[in-house]
């Protein structure tokens, strides 16, 4: 161990051998005297370093005179060959022992067509192929060791050092305090300010040292720039520099983006069909016709503040609804059910290929027990012998498990009740806002001398204005609740004390997604399946929780256009906020933190100080990246029947997302500690659940939210005359109400005077004077039966097509193998 080393010597070594120094510490001198050995706080630091000096070499590489803030010291951690070999044996790290003699596959036909999208071969495959085996220190001669300094790649070196540091005790021999273990505790109590691996070079230029491969520079040049958006990703180089876990994430994100292209194309075709079929939209023509829709006077949509209104005031919204609510939407919903299945199946094949190429096939079985969390080892002081390995290992006693399970279960139930109440309160608040604002808009329009009972202008339509503003407020509430759910999910997971890192991530992933699922999708579920379903009829309206606010009604064309508005605002808003958080905020933070260092000459603003000024990549960094994409996946699958252009928006966002994430990892974040992962973990099961649920939700959206089934029932069963036509559908879908039947209620209202004796409202009920007046007609029950039959047929048809495609894919896989 070297402390207080000559500045000129170690400064030179830091520059010359920088790629081979896996880790670097920083700490702040809080004393008046700048001497390292005369400072009590620094003596503690010296003690901490001494404890693991037998494992690694530590060098002081920065003095206060050279530090940009004149407070921070930097310690360089280097693992010599003996340490690397020992822990490579412990961690069963696979290393090459023989060049691969497997012949390469034939080039695909017409490969020249994809040449503009490809990267140079040395970037796509930086290392040759080898046969590998777990490292055995006693059989080192068996492996292809040409140079011990470069045998283990930098990602493996920093993973080994981090494994040591997270388990290294730093208590004195005469005072064995078990909790004083690991670098994480030293970081949390402020002994060290940071601990991070160094990047191998600056991202904008190559390293001067010939032995440095300048992988960061190549990643920036060929991957992290937005102008490379049409190029393939250098996954092997990403894996080599950042580790398999980050490599798997970018492989999944790139594959998801590629598959989105096909969904986006079909969505655009569906949207274009809606545009081209404008002239065949008889329903909208009748609504906009002044002789039909202009003469139909509708019941007020709210009490006391709202006036009568004419049906042709919804002319614009009916045309907008036709863009998404047409016959092509049904085929698109079925297509998306097949697409999501193919996406998951093809990803399994791609993932299996990466497991083979990256030597991860048996990673779960051999490595997971070696990834026991230090927190588990610290809190579980009891040990027992493993029946298979015959080694002592920490375990949590049954009584402690029961106690913690009871606490966690109670906390989960309590939080579930509180969360449900909070979400219901927020949703009800938004509903109350929608009703109150709708009444206010309607009142303003009613009092305006230019509107009266005439056609409402498209820009001040009360339904559109209310829907947009309510969706924006709901999105703000979602962002606020996200912070609460994050802390709750982490606290519950920590209480369970998961044994391995994989178990911890899977538990946290499941809890966080459940919270986010309710948070992001509750408003869309309300608009799709509850709004306008429990309204009642004039004179017998249903009120929200006994208040004076009536339950919301849908527009004459249904609630699909409002669901579209809700989906677009929440989905687009989340993508916009996410890109700002990922790109703009790190850039501004780094600019502010490094403002002092940039004023120094380049020779004084050292490499470790530049990396220190970058943003720290937390252990949850990759988790939030997955969460963002899975939430987006839910939007484009669960509610895609209401907005076929959702995959197109997601495609544009993901093309940007890949490059933003690459730019962020390469230029704005410290180098993460390399970690291995065989697959995307619990996210795979979550995607499967969302895929199954999407088939159900889209069928229900087409049946109950869309107006397609009532139109088809009218077309084939209730149309007048011998020729099937949609003429007369508007009058058929409206019911009559006698205005004198709620005369007593009129005295309390400020409705505009109306010469009509009857009003119309959206429902299928018998007219006044009928023996069953204001009860549902037989057409209502026929439509309900048709909706249920449509759901069953669509589910069976989609599932049968999915099984056929799975059989086709499996046969294709068998033939290709």
Secondary structure as UniProt FT lines:
FT   HELIX           7..16
FT   HELIX           18..20
FT   STRAND          23..28
FT   TURN            37..38
FT   HELIX           40..51
FT   TURN            52..55
FT   STRAND          57..60
FT   TURN            64..66
FT   TURN            68..69
FT   STRAND          72..78
FT   HELIX           81..90
FT   TURN            91..92
FT   STRAND          94..99
FT   TURN            109..110
FT   HELIX           111..117
FT   HELIX           121..124
FT   STRAND          130..134
FT   HELIX           137..142
FT   HELIX           148..151
FT   HELIX           154..165
FT   TURN            166..167
FT   TURN            173..174
FT   TURN            178..179
FT   HELIX           183..188
FT   TURN            189..190
FT   STRAND          194..197
FT   TURN            203..204
FT   TURN            210..211
FT   HELIX           215..219
FT   HELIX           220..224
FT   HELIX           226..228
FT   TURN            229..230
FT   HELIX           235..242
FT   HELIX           244..276
FT   HELIX           278..280
FT   HELIX           282..288
FT   TURN            290..292
FT   HELIX           293..295
FT   STRAND          297..298
FT   STRAND          309..310
FT   HELIX           311..314
FT   HELIX           315..324
FT   HELIX           327..357
FT   TURN            358..359
FT   TURN            361..362
FT   HELIX           363..367
FT   HELIX           368..371
FT   HELIX           374..379
FT   STRAND          383..385
FT   TURN            387..389
FT   STRAND          392..394
FT   HELIX           398..447
FT   TURN            449..453
FT   HELIX           458..460
FT   HELIX           462..496
FT   HELIX           501..529
FT   TURN            530..533
FT   STRAND          536..537
FT   TURN            538..539
FT   STRAND          540..541
FT   HELIX           544..546
FT   TURN            556..557
FT   HELIX           560..579
FT   HELIX           580..585
FT   HELIX           586..593
FT   HELIX           595..598
FT   TURN            602..604
FT   HELIX           607..612
FT   TURN            619..620
FT   HELIX           621..638
FT   HELIX           640..642
FT   TURN            644..645
FT   HELIX           646..663
FT   HELIX           664..668
FT   HELIX           682..700
FT   HELIX           701..705
FT   HELIX           708..713
FT   HELIX           714..718
FT   TURN            727..728
FT   HELIX           729..732
FT   STRAND          734..738
FT   HELIX           739..742
FT   HELIX           743..746
FT   TURN            747..748
FT   STRAND          758..762
FT   TURN            768..769
FT   TURN            771..774
FT   HELIX           778..816
//
